[in-house]
């Protein structure tokens, strides 16, 4: 069974990601949601997962700090970063091989679908 950690503090985005996962994934999966990065990192330190989907700006972490904390974790998982601040966090200087970046824009459903299918 695939284990997916979702780190998002906006209930509308949580619903959108859940819907995309339900439509796209043809295999069984377990979704473990968090609203705070600190709690998610604590979970990831002692639990394996296959995929982490995280907003870049959370209640307790912002921007590159969020990316650094999630990519420095020793677990081997795929990472999708979502953000409503696309221009501010256009990922040119970071190691984009570590994760996929999905902007929260009018094409979010298509973009998140493409990112999930690449996992």
Steps between C-alpha positions, in 0.01 A plus 500: 500500500630843406543746791449870423566788741308820421617821671251779433323755720224600256190278511404574138844389377483189719168409335641565152806281556286223652271506197793480258651207691167317501457549124858427395637228720396155393674334797416501868648787696493646847485879535653651814412874522679771701443874530842573651840409361648430843248223567550354152879498538463327836282235335742456209795449735354173620274392211564419136282642227501499120385855425488834682280778363562828680401862475806725499350751748359340811398615846847422637731520197542714190666480162845352460502402867215256429681356198828465690336318791319259271797429272749458785296217650679167462187315387478405136170646380378694198415862576246733339511865614190712437490878527272795436811722482641368174702806404653535846618140513583431141743219552807582297781476756377197691548135417181433305595134463388461862141603441233617259357851531128562440360855508157563652348665198213452261666183365564349845289187446679420173841580649456294816360215290810503279730511803322208671511294181879552488542339844 
